[in-house]
Amino acid sequence: MMPSRITPAQAGWTKWAWGALAAMLLVPGVARAGMWDAELSGTLGGSFAVLGQPSDGGSSASLSAMWPVAPRVSFGVMFHGDDAGSTVDSLRDEQGRGLAYGKIEQLHRAAWGVSWRMDAAAPARLGTTPFASATWGYYRVTDDVRGKELTSVGSTGFSLAAGVRWPLGRHVALGAVARYHRLFNDREGRFMNVGLECAWR
């Protein structure tokens, strides 16, 4: 019997990642139209260090709306989705023996949700602005096979992050951020992600 093998998802960006990307592309036009009085930011990157099986990680995306509440402090909401990876194994016969037809995805896992978010920015240094971020919210950990949902579990959780931004004018900034997530469930306990961020004010 051939042992199963854990690899990242092979199908590319998941649906939520494409949705977040589309929303990020629409944000500048919406902001210019004066429909939002907030800072909007989107992040695309990858997840890793997943506690649970599968655990190889994959794509990661988030979209946030933040409002200033004090000098260099902002508060808002963040929508987020992170791939945990896929279990890939051989096709098997009735006796459980691996068949010589290649391997196929047996299980895919992802976590998505919505959280309250608070950011605190440090004074600008050398043309950059370091910042710290914390969230608390709801996660949904979902298992599927090639798009067909098998099971899911809800969980509360928090995250802590650090990042830096480079201004590209009065209203736009680019940045990089690393975030640690801690979930309170028995299926996926924690993971990390890193990504590139674009923010509009």
LUMLUMVO-339450 format. One record per residue: x, y, z of N, C-alpha, C in turn. Coordinates in steps of 0.001 Angstrom, whole numbers, plus 500000, padded with zeros to 6 digits. Layout:
N
+--------+--------+--------+--------+--------+--------+--------+--------+--------+
!    n.X !    n.Y !    n.Z !   ca.X !   ca.Y !   ca.Z !    c.X !    c.Y !    c.Z !
+--------+--------+--------+--------+--------+--------+--------+--------+--------+
!      X !      Y !      Z !      X !      Y !      Z !      X !      Y !      Z !
...
+--------+--------+--------+--------+--------+--------+--------+--------+--------+
***
This chain:
201
+--------+--------+--------+--------+--------+--------+--------+--------+--------+
!    n.X !    n.Y !    n.Z !   ca.X !   ca.Y !   ca.Z !    c.X !    c.Y !    c.Z !
+--------+--------+--------+--------+--------+--------+--------+--------+--------+
! 500848 ! 498805 ! 500000 ! 500000 ! 500000 ! 500000 ! 500881 ! 501241 ! 500000 !
! 500623 ! 502110 ! 499087 ! 501422 ! 503328 ! 498997 ! 500904 ! 504344 ! 499989 !
! 501808 ! 505000 ! 500777 ! 501348 ! 505983 ! 501748 ! 500846 ! 507229 ! 501050 !
! 499919 ! 507917 ! 501706 ! 499410 ! 509170 ! 501148 ! 500483 ! 510238 ! 501236 !
! 500363 ! 511247 ! 500419 ! 501354 ! 512320 ! 500366 ! 500623 ! 513657 ! 500431 !
! 501137 ! 514570 ! 501245 ! 500518 ! 515876 ! 501419 ! 501237 ! 516885 ! 500548 !
! 500517 ! 517554 ! 499683 ! 501104 ! 518596 ! 498839 ! 500165 ! 519783 ! 498827 !
! 500648 ! 520995 ! 498430 ! 499737 ! 522118 ! 498307 ! 498714 ! 521861 ! 497217 !
! 497644 ! 522620 ! 497240 ! 496600 ! 522485 ! 496219 ! 497184 ! 522751 ! 494849 !
! 496797 ! 521926 ! 493890 ! 497356 ! 522029 ! 492550 ! 496464 ! 522811 ! 491602 !
! 495275 ! 523175 ! 492037 ! 494305 ! 523800 ! 491130 ! 494494 ! 525301 ! 490982 !
! 495566 ! 525890 ! 491548 ! 495775 ! 527335 ! 491430 ! 494989 ! 528077 ! 492478 !
! 494802 ! 529362 ! 492218 ! 494076 ! 530196 ! 493171 ! 492652 ! 529677 ! 493327 !
! 492187 ! 529649 ! 494562 ! 490827 ! 529231 ! 494830 ! 489870 ! 530362 ! 494535 !
! 488555 ! 530048 ! 494601 ! 487559 ! 531037 ! 494200 ! 487605 ! 532293 ! 495038 !
! 487836 ! 532127 ! 496343 ! 487865 ! 533316 ! 497189 ! 489059 ! 534199 ! 496867 !
! 490170 ! 533617 ! 496446 ! 491338 ! 534426 ! 496102 ! 491062 ! 535269 ! 494864 !
! 490407 ! 534659 ! 493862 ! 490048 ! 535426 ! 492671 ! 489037 ! 536511 ! 493019 !
! 488103 ! 536211 ! 493908 ! 487129 ! 537224 ! 494310 ! 487786 ! 538399 ! 495003 !
! 488749 ! 538104 ! 495889 ! 489462 ! 539186 ! 496566 ! 490272 ! 540016 ! 495583 !
! 490902 ! 539353 ! 494612 ! 491671 ! 540085 ! 493611 ! 490777 ! 541010 ! 492800 !
! 489596 ! 540527 ! 492398 ! 488670 ! 541366 ! 491641 ! 488230 ! 542568 ! 492464 !
! 487952 ! 542344 ! 493756 ! 487552 ! 543455 ! 494616 ! 488676 ! 544472 ! 494752 !
! 489917 ! 543996 ! 494871 ! 491057 ! 544905 ! 494993 ! 491205 ! 545775 ! 493754 !
! 490955 ! 545204 ! 492577 ! 491080 ! 545972 ! 491343 ! 489980 ! 547024 ! 491221 !
! 488825 ! 546775 ! 491853 ! 487731 ! 547730 ! 491791 ! 487852 ! 548844 ! 492818 !
! 488626 ! 548629 ! 493871 ! 488678 ! 549580 ! 494971 ! 489125 ! 550982 ! 494562 !
! 490206 ! 551165 ! 493759 ! 490624 ! 552528 ! 493435 ! 489522 ! 553339 ! 492769 !
! 488783 ! 552746 ! 491843 ! 487714 ! 553485 ! 491189 ! 486602 ! 553852 ! 492144 !
! 486256 ! 552932 ! 493055 ! 485219 ! 553225 ! 494044 ! 485667 ! 554337 ! 494970 !
! 486931 ! 554300 ! 495401 ! 487439 ! 555332 ! 496294 ! 487432 ! 556695 ! 495617 !
! 487832 ! 556754 ! 494333 ! 487839 ! 558034 ! 493614 ! 486423 ! 558584 ! 493458 !
! 485447 ! 557701 ! 493410 ! 484064 ! 558141 ! 493266 ! 483490 ! 558690 ! 494566 !
! 484272 ! 558655 ! 495655 ! 483835 ! 559213 ! 496915 ! 482837 ! 558353 ! 497664 !
! 482730 ! 557069 ! 497342 ! 481746 ! 556210 ! 497987 ! 482245 ! 555661 ! 499314 !
! 483552 ! 555779 ! 499580 ! 484113 ! 555257 ! 500809 ! 484924 ! 556342 ! 501496 !
! 484779 ! 556463 ! 502794 ! 485621 ! 557349 ! 503585 ! 486471 ! 556491 ! 504512 !
! 487224 ! 555597 ! 503921 ! 488007 ! 554631 ! 504694 ! 489273 ! 554300 ! 503937 !
! 490223 ! 553698 ! 504653 ! 491388 ! 553119 ! 503990 ! 491049 ! 551681 ! 503639 !
! 491212 ! 551328 ! 502379 ! 490953 ! 549977 ! 501900 ! 492266 ! 549324 ! 501515 !
! 492462 ! 548092 ! 501924 ! 493708 ! 547403 ! 501609 ! 493417 ! 545958 ! 501229 !
! 494213 ! 545445 ! 500308 ! 494113 ! 544058 ! 499886 ! 495476 ! 543407 ! 499920 !
! 495518 ! 542155 ! 500309 ! 496773 ! 541407 ! 500424 ! 496645 ! 540089 ! 499678 !
! 497663 ! 539746 ! 498906 ! 497775 ! 538452 ! 498243 ! 499116 ! 537828 ! 498610 !
! 499095 ! 536539 ! 498951 ! 500340 ! 535890 ! 499326 ! 500148 ! 534400 ! 499487 !
! 500818 ! 533836 ! 500488 ! 500764 ! 532403 ! 500705 ! 500718 ! 532067 ! 502180 !
! 500143 ! 530901 ! 502487 ! 500061 ! 530414 ! 503860 ! 501016 ! 529242 ! 504059 !
! 501444 ! 529053 ! 505319 ! 502390 ! 527982 ! 505632 ! 502323 ! 527718 ! 507141 !
! 503131 ! 526773 ! 507616 ! 503202 ! 526411 ! 509042 ! 501818 ! 526080 ! 509591 !
! 501052 ! 525276 ! 508845 ! 499690 ! 524916 ! 509249 ! 499740 ! 523786 ! 510274 !
! 498978 ! 523936 ! 511369 ! 498839 ! 522874 ! 512359 ! 497604 ! 522057 ! 512012 !
! 497810 ! 520828 ! 511579 ! 496731 ! 519963 ! 511127 ! 497157 ! 519254 ! 509863 !
! 496306 ! 518423 ! 509324 ! 496575 ! 517703 ! 508071 ! 495392 ! 517889 ! 507136 !
! 495629 ! 518343 ! 505903 ! 496903 ! 518682 ! 505267 ! 497531 ! 519945 ! 505863 !
! 498830 ! 520138 ! 505568 ! 499559 ! 521194 ! 506258 ! 500543 ! 521953 ! 505381 !
! 500548 ! 521740 ! 504067 ! 501542 ! 522378 ! 503211 ! 501180 ! 523795 ! 502803 !
! 499976 ! 524262 ! 503108 ! 499609 ! 525637 ! 502801 ! 499290 ! 525840 ! 501334 !
! 499178 ! 527100 ! 500956 ! 498830 ! 527452 ! 499584 ! 498612 ! 528941 ! 499464 !
! 497609 ! 529340 ! 498704 ! 497367 ! 530756 ! 498466 ! 496661 ! 531400 ! 499654 !
! 496790 ! 532733 ! 499741 ! 496222 ! 533501 ! 500844 ! 495771 ! 534846 ! 500307 !
! 494632 ! 535350 ! 500811 ! 494127 ! 536650 ! 500364 ! 493315 ! 537287 ! 501472 !
! 493311 ! 538623 ! 501508 ! 492472 ! 539339 ! 502462 ! 492094 ! 540691 ! 501879 !
! 490994 ! 541234 ! 502395 ! 490505 ! 542548 ! 501989 ! 489993 ! 543246 ! 503239 !
! 490482 ! 544469 ! 503503 ! 490155 ! 545178 ! 504739 ! 489651 ! 546580 ! 504452 !
! 488773 ! 547059 ! 505340 ! 488335 ! 548452 ! 505362 ! 488620 ! 548982 ! 506760 !
! 489387 ! 550079 ! 506853 ! 489850 ! 550603 ! 508130 ! 489516 ! 552084 ! 508258 !
! 489109 ! 552493 ! 509477 ! 488814 ! 553885 ! 509763 ! 489715 ! 554380 ! 510892 !
! 490255 ! 555597 ! 510809 ! 491107 ! 556115 ! 511893 ! 490294 ! 556365 ! 513156 !
! 490840 ! 555958 ! 514310 ! 490182 ! 556180 ! 515596 ! 491051 ! 556981 ! 516558 !
! 492327 ! 557147 ! 516235 ! 493273 ! 557912 ! 517033 ! 494490 ! 558162 ! 516147 !
! 495381 ! 559089 ! 516538 ! 496590 ! 559289 ! 515736 ! 497359 ! 557983 ! 515544 !
! 497550 ! 557590 ! 514303 ! 498279 ! 556389 ! 513899 ! 497604 ! 555090 ! 514335 !
! 496333 ! 555136 ! 514725 ! 495589 ! 553934 ! 515101 ! 494310 ! 553877 ! 514273 !
! 494016 ! 552700 ! 513695 ! 492809 ! 552533 ! 512889 ! 492122 ! 551227 ! 513260 !
! 490805 ! 551197 ! 513003 ! 489989 ! 550042 ! 513357 ! 489017 ! 549759 ! 512217 !
! 488757 ! 548467 ! 511967 ! 487833 ! 548127 ! 510896 ! 487560 ! 546645 ! 510820 !
! 487327 ! 546169 ! 509618 ! 486940 ! 544782 ! 509400 ! 487801 ! 544178 ! 508298 !
! 488102 ! 542883 ! 508406 ! 488934 ! 542189 ! 507426 ! 488263 ! 540896 ! 507004 !
! 488144 ! 540679 ! 505705 ! 487710 ! 539409 ! 505126 ! 488961 ! 538649 ! 504699 !
! 489044 ! 537358 ! 505009 ! 490295 ! 536637 ! 504767 ! 490024 ! 535191 ! 504366 !
! 490939 ! 534637 ! 503573 ! 490878 ! 533238 ! 503174 ! 492277 ! 532684 ! 502996 !
! 492505 ! 531477 ! 503487 ! 493845 ! 530872 ! 503447 ! 493743 ! 529388 ! 503144 !
! 494564 ! 528940 ! 502205 ! 494625 ! 527537 ! 501815 ! 495491 ! 526766 ! 502811 !
! 495036 ! 525588 ! 503224 ! 495842 ! 524731 ! 504097 ! 496610 ! 523673 ! 503314 !
! 496149 ! 523346 ! 502100 ! 496821 ! 522349 ! 501283 ! 495892 ! 521224 ! 500879 !
! 496452 ! 520200 ! 500250 ! 495679 ! 519058 ! 499752 ! 496404 ! 517757 ! 500054 !
! 495619 ! 516719 ! 500309 ! 496146 ! 515360 ! 500414 ! 496025 ! 514698 ! 499049 !
! 497150 ! 514221 ! 498509 ! 497181 ! 513574 ! 497205 ! 497621 ! 512120 ! 497385 !
! 496894 ! 511190 ! 496778 ! 497211 ! 509774 ! 496942 ! 496880 ! 509035 ! 495651 !
! 497365 ! 507813 ! 495536 ! 497096 ! 506980 ! 494372 ! 495645 ! 506500 ! 494374 !
! 495107 ! 506272 ! 493179 ! 493854 ! 505530 ! 493074 ! 494082 ! 504109 ! 493564 !
! 493062 ! 503514 ! 494198 ! 493244 ! 502185 ! 494788 ! 492145 ! 501231 ! 494325 !
! 492495 ! 499946 ! 494323 ! 491504 ! 498935 ! 493977 ! 490729 ! 498531 ! 495230 !
! 489853 ! 497520 ! 495112 ! 489017 ! 497118 ! 496235 ! 489821 ! 496541 ! 497394 !
! 491014 ! 496060 ! 497107 ! 491869 ! 495529 ! 498166 ! 492767 ! 496607 ! 498782 !
! 492646 ! 497844 ! 498314 ! 493446 ! 498926 ! 498863 ! 494813 ! 499084 ! 498237 !
! 495089 ! 498346 ! 497153 ! 496391 ! 498455 ! 496491 ! 496384 ! 499648 ! 495541 !
! 497515 ! 500363 ! 495508 ! 497630 ! 501496 ! 494616 ! 497616 ! 501075 ! 493161 !
! 496910 ! 501850 ! 492338 ! 496833 ! 501566 ! 490909 ! 497794 ! 502469 ! 490145 !
! 498276 ! 501968 ! 489013 ! 499285 ! 502695 ! 488238 ! 498626 ! 503707 ! 487300 !
! 497731 ! 504503 ! 487827 ! 497050 ! 505520 ! 487014 ! 497382 ! 506937 ! 487486 !
! 498447 ! 507072 ! 488225 ! 498806 ! 508384 ! 488748 ! 498129 ! 508667 ! 490077 !
! 498249 ! 509902 ! 490523 ! 497710 ! 510303 ! 491808 ! 496578 ! 511302 ! 491611 !
! 495728 ! 511418 ! 492636 ! 494566 ! 512278 ! 492551 ! 494346 ! 512943 ! 493915 !
! 493783 ! 514138 ! 493909 ! 493510 ! 514831 ! 495165 ! 492426 ! 514099 ! 495943 !
! 492717 ! 513794 ! 497214 ! 491769 ! 513111 ! 498082 ! 491039 ! 514067 ! 499017 !
! 491692 ! 515178 ! 499383 ! 491101 ! 516127 ! 500321 ! 491792 ! 517472 ! 500181 !
! 491005 ! 518537 ! 500182 ! 491540 ! 519897 ! 500167 ! 490935 ! 520660 ! 501345 !
! 491746 ! 521497 ! 502006 ! 491270 ! 522240 ! 503171 ! 491613 ! 523717 ! 503026 !
! 490682 ! 524573 ! 503442 ! 490901 ! 526019 ! 503451 ! 490160 ! 526618 ! 504634 !
! 490642 ! 527761 ! 505106 ! 489989 ! 528498 ! 506185 ! 489668 ! 529901 ! 505688 !
! 488437 ! 530345 ! 505894 ! 488044 ! 531683 ! 505487 ! 487191 ! 532281 ! 506602 !
! 487065 ! 533605 ! 506594 ! 486259 ! 534212 ! 507644 ! 486277 ! 535725 ! 507593 !
! 485763 ! 536330 ! 508661 ! 485687 ! 537777 ! 508798 ! 486059 ! 538130 ! 510236 !
! 486850 ! 539192 ! 510402 ! 487370 ! 539547 ! 511717 ! 487388 ! 541055 ! 511909 !
! 487237 ! 541488 ! 513163 ! 487551 ! 542864 ! 513512 ! 489064 ! 543034 ! 513470 !
! 489524 ! 544196 ! 513009 ! 490960 ! 544423 ! 512857 ! 491344 ! 545779 ! 513427 !
! 492478 ! 545825 ! 514147 ! 493028 ! 547076 ! 514651 ! 494491 ! 547171 ! 514257 !
! 494888 ! 548306 ! 513686 ! 496264 ! 548559 ! 513270 ! 496838 ! 549735 ! 514051 !
! 498126 ! 549670 ! 514338 ! 498859 ! 550775 ! 514955 ! 500127 ! 551014 ! 514151 !
! 500291 ! 552229 ! 513644 ! 501444 ! 552559 ! 512804 ! 502503 ! 553297 ! 513616 !
! 503760 ! 552981 ! 513353 ! 504871 ! 553692 ! 513976 ! 505197 ! 554934 ! 513146 !
! 505922 ! 555889 ! 513721 ! 506353 ! 557044 ! 512924 ! 507160 ! 556590 ! 511709 !
! 507005 ! 557310 ! 510607 ! 507704 ! 556951 ! 509369 ! 509214 ! 557039 ! 509559 !
! 509923 ! 556078 ! 508973 ! 511380 ! 556043 ! 509029 ! 511918 ! 555670 ! 507657 !
! 512853 ! 556469 ! 507170 ! 513519 ! 556177 ! 505901 ! 512517 ! 555962 ! 504776 !
! 511443 ! 556743 ! 504790 ! 510451 ! 556648 ! 503729 ! 509495 ! 555489 ! 503858 !
! 509545 ! 554744 ! 504963 ! 508634 ! 553621 ! 505172 ! 507865 ! 553816 ! 506471 !
! 506723 ! 553141 ! 506580 ! 505902 ! 553199 ! 507792 ! 505698 ! 551793 ! 508330 !
! 506389 ! 551408 ! 509416 ! 506126 ! 550099 ! 510039 ! 504774 ! 550128 ! 510749 !
! 504125 ! 548961 ! 510821 ! 502859 ! 548889 ! 511540 ! 502670 ! 547501 ! 512136 !
! 501837 ! 547451 ! 513185 ! 501432 ! 546199 ! 513806 ! 499925 ! 546070 ! 513672 !
! 499444 ! 544837 ! 513646 ! 498028 ! 544589 ! 513415 ! 497566 ! 543419 ! 514274 !
! 496310 ! 543498 ! 514742 ! 495707 ! 542400 ! 515494 ! 494258 ! 542249 ! 515050 !
! 493762 ! 541003 ! 515013 ! 492373 ! 540744 ! 514641 ! 491745 ! 539764 ! 515622 !
! 490419 ! 539787 ! 515673 ! 489630 ! 538784 ! 516399 ! 488362 ! 538543 ! 515591 !
! 488052 ! 537267 ! 515326 ! 486871 ! 537044 ! 514514 ! 486491 ! 535592 ! 514356 !
! 485768 ! 535338 ! 513272 ! 485174 ! 534029 ! 512991 ! 485856 ! 533413 ! 511777 !
! 486217 ! 532125 ! 511891 ! 486822 ! 531359 ! 510812 ! 485916 ! 530169 ! 510490 !
! 485896 ! 529783 ! 509219 ! 485220 ! 528557 ! 508795 ! 486254 ! 527669 ! 508122 !
! 486528 ! 526515 ! 508708 ! 487500 ! 525562 ! 508165 ! 486721 ! 524523 ! 507364 !
! 486986 ! 524442 ! 506055 ! 486192 ! 523623 ! 505147 ! 487061 ! 522585 ! 504449 !
! 486591 ! 521349 ! 504427 ! 487222 ! 520263 ! 503662 ! 486378 ! 519981 ! 502425 !
! 487030 ! 519846 ! 501277 ! 486313 ! 519524 ! 500045 ! 487160 ! 518590 ! 499192 !
! 486519 ! 517993 ! 498217 ! 487201 ! 517160 ! 497218 ! 486851 ! 517717 ! 495851 !
! 487853 ! 518333 ! 495206 ! 487688 ! 518905 ! 493869 ! 486438 ! 519798 ! 493793 !
! 486282 ! 520663 ! 494805 ! 485206 ! 521639 ! 494806 ! 483935 ! 521224 ! 495493 !
! 483769 ! 519942 ! 495824 ! 482563 ! 519456 ! 496498 ! 482825 ! 519410 ! 497997 !
! 482074 ! 520233 ! 498754 ! 482303 ! 520328 ! 500197 ! 481926 ! 519025 ! 500899 !
! 482828 ! 518578 ! 501802 ! 482585 ! 517383 ! 502593 ! 482106 ! 517754 ! 503990 !
! 482918 ! 518493 ! 504714 ! 482586 ! 518912 ! 506071 ! 483143 ! 520310 ! 506303 !
! 482623 ! 520970 ! 507338 ! 483162 ! 522266 ! 507730 ! 482933 ! 522457 ! 509217 !
! 483737 ! 523296 ! 509829 ! 483622 ! 523577 ! 511248 ! 483891 ! 525054 ! 511470 !
! 483114 ! 525678 ! 512350 ! 483323 ! 527075 ! 512693 ! 484263 ! 527211 ! 513869 !
! 484953 ! 528362 ! 513947 ! 485920 ! 528571 ! 515013 ! 486130 ! 530064 ! 515232 !
! 486275 ! 530461 ! 516479 ! 486792 ! 531793 ! 516743 ! 488304 ! 531748 ! 516632 !
! 488909 ! 532906 ! 516486 ! 490355 ! 532963 ! 516362 ! 490858 ! 534381 ! 516352 !
! 492166 ! 534524 ! 516529 ! 492797 ! 535843 ! 516475 ! 494041 ! 535768 ! 515612 !
! 494561 ! 536922 ! 515248 ! 495820 ! 536971 ! 514513 ! 496640 ! 538163 ! 514984 !
! 497951 ! 538041 ! 514838 ! 498900 ! 539111 ! 515131 ! 499806 ! 539261 ! 513921 !
! 500104 ! 540508 ! 513545 ! 500868 ! 540724 ! 512316 ! 501810 ! 541913 ! 512480 !
! 502825 ! 541928 ! 511640 ! 503741 ! 543060 ! 511525 ! 504007 ! 543293 ! 510052 !
! 504135 ! 544560 ! 509685 ! 504366 ! 544877 ! 508283 ! 505007 ! 546229 ! 508104 !
! 505217 ! 546582 ! 506860 ! 505807 ! 547873 ! 506510 ! 505191 ! 548340 ! 505197 !
! 505012 ! 549651 ! 505060 ! 504419 ! 550220 ! 503854 ! 505326 ! 551289 ! 503273 !
! 505293 ! 551375 ! 501927 ! 506004 ! 552406 ! 501197 ! 504990 ! 553256 ! 500441 !
! 504904 ! 554551 ! 500716 ! 503927 ! 555388 ! 500005 ! 504300 ! 555557 ! 498537 !
! 503277 ! 555508 ! 497673 ! 503460 ! 555740 ! 496241 ! 502655 ! 556954 ! 495795 !
! 502580 ! 557929 ! 496641 ! 501779 ! 559113 ! 496367 ! 500910 ! 559419 ! 497566 !
! 499974 ! 560311 ! 497388 ! 499143 ! 560768 ! 498496 ! 498127 ! 559734 ! 498942 !
! 497650 ! 558908 ! 498030 ! 496538 ! 558023 ! 498352 ! 496854 ! 556530 ! 498272 !
! 498015 ! 556151 ! 497764 ! 498321 ! 554737 ! 497524 ! 499624 ! 554367 ! 498229 !
! 499659 ! 553164 ! 498799 ! 500876 ! 552638 ! 499417 ! 500977 ! 551149 ! 499125 !
! 502199 ! 550679 ! 498971 ! 502487 ! 549252 ! 498832 ! 503198 ! 548771 ! 500082 !
! 503022 ! 547507 ! 500416 ! 503651 ! 546998 ! 501616 ! 503831 ! 545505 ! 501607 !
! 504394 ! 545017 ! 502701 ! 504570 ! 543584 ! 502932 ! 504174 ! 543308 ! 504369 !
! 503516 ! 542173 ! 504595 ! 503016 ! 541865 ! 505935 ! 503124 ! 540372 ! 506199 !
! 503440 ! 540015 ! 507450 ! 503454 ! 538624 ! 507909 ! 502465 ! 538515 ! 509065 !
! 501625 ! 537480 ! 509044 ! 500546 ! 537365 ! 510037 ! 500481 ! 535937 ! 510600 !
! 500334 ! 535848 ! 511933 ! 500164 ! 534574 ! 512635 ! 498708 ! 534450 ! 513058 !
! 498056 ! 533325 ! 512722 ! 496665 ! 533071 ! 513070 ! 496596 ! 531943 ! 514094 !
! 495759 ! 532132 ! 515116 ! 495504 ! 531078 ! 516112 ! 494003 ! 530816 ! 516147 !
! 493610 ! 529577 ! 515823 ! 492210 ! 529169 ! 515786 ! 491918 ! 528223 ! 516939 !
! 490695 ! 528289 ! 517467 ! 490317 ! 527467 ! 518611 ! 489374 ! 526347 ! 518163 !
! 489965 ! 525344 ! 517507 ! 489214 ! 524169 ! 517071 ! 490175 ! 522998 ! 516988 !
! 489645 ! 521803 ! 516746 ! 490472 ! 520596 ! 516711 ! 490899 ! 520193 ! 515302 !
! 490574 ! 520990 ! 514287 ! 490869 ! 520600 ! 512915 ! 492079 ! 521358 ! 512353 !
! 492121 ! 522645 ! 512554 ! 493248 ! 523466 ! 512078 ! 493549 ! 524506 ! 513150 !
! 494606 ! 524249 ! 513918 ! 494851 ! 525059 ! 515107 ! 495551 ! 526379 ! 514877 !
! 496434 ! 526431 ! 513899 ! 497153 ! 527687 ! 513652 ! 497789 ! 527630 ! 512274 !
! 498132 ! 528795 ! 511762 ! 498895 ! 528886 ! 510526 ! 499452 ! 530293 ! 510417 !
! 500321 ! 530494 ! 509460 ! 500897 ! 531801 ! 509186 ! 500711 ! 532125 ! 507715 !
! 500752 ! 533413 ! 507394 ! 500789 ! 533810 ! 505987 ! 501647 ! 535048 ! 505829 !
! 502182 ! 535199 ! 504641 ! 502927 ! 536387 ! 504258 ! 502360 ! 536857 ! 502918 !
! 502408 ! 538162 ! 502705 ! 501849 ! 538667 ! 501443 ! 502268 ! 540076 ! 501132 !
! 501971 ! 540483 ! 499915 ! 502168 ! 541840 ! 499470 ! 500830 ! 542568 ! 499583 !
! 500881 ! 543805 ! 500058 ! 499674 ! 544562 ! 500338 ! 499631 ! 545844 ! 499497 !
! 498445 ! 546186 ! 499062 ! 498229 ! 547480 ! 498405 ! 497097 ! 548183 ! 499146 !
! 497312 ! 549447 ! 499536 ! 496334 ! 550196 ! 500323 ! 495972 ! 551480 ! 499604 !
! 494695 ! 551837 ! 499690 ! 494179 ! 553073 ! 499093 ! 493447 ! 553875 ! 500178 !
! 493664 ! 555184 ! 500185 ! 492949 ! 556041 ! 501124 ! 492235 ! 557140 ! 500346 !
+--------+--------+--------+--------+--------+--------+--------+--------+--------+
***
